[in-house]
Structure formats: C-alpha cells, structure tokens
C-alpha cells in the first residue's frame, strides 16, 4: 500500500513538472533564433533573403484557438535578385501587435514556430487569387 502511494505521488509530481514545462510561456530570448530562422526561410523568388533588422521581440498570451503564443517582432528583410532588390519593412509590427508567427511546444518540449491553419488557408487563397489575376493580364504590343 505504501509503495503504491509513493509511486502515485512520484507520478503525480512528474506529471505536474511535465505539464508546467509544456505550458510554460517561452521567453523572447528563446524564440529570437527561431524567428530569425523562420524569416530567413520565407520564399524570395530566385534571390537571396537577408534579415536586416530583428528587434523588439515579445511573446503574447497563449491563444487556445490557435494553440500557441503569438510572437511579435519588428523586422525588415531584403530580397536581392541580381541588381534589383525588394524590401519588406515590418519595422513597426511589434507595436501594432502583428504576429510574425506563433510558438508552441512539441511533444518533447522543444519550441517551434508555426502559422495557424486558418492564416495559412487565407494566405494560400490570397496567393491563388493574385496568381489568377496576373495570369489573366495580357500585354498588347
């Protein structure tokens, strides 16, 4: 009886520690390298993407609906394609509370960034609509 109680107590404490670690809010320092990697993996046509600015990183409150913490950051990226370049200036996103991505903990407790499926579907629909619009444009000579 006593052994079962001890095993149960150890199991309960272990579960409590695992649950706390799994649901512990990540710090800005923990997500900063993940945000940089996430931004550097964004598509950049045929060119090279360079993160010019990444600061004011913060972690928002956990959002049950999306299954993670919103990550806010001011960032500026430059996409260089030969002699031309394109700059994505999101240097005020943190103040405006525009999430770069969401963070969650994997089953092993490791942090990972993701885009909630709702946003990913909207982004795909918008990209498809733009592509159809561009495809329908005819240049007359």
Order of alpha helices (4+ residues) and beta strands (2+ residues): alpha-alpha-beta-beta-beta-alpha-beta-beta-alpha
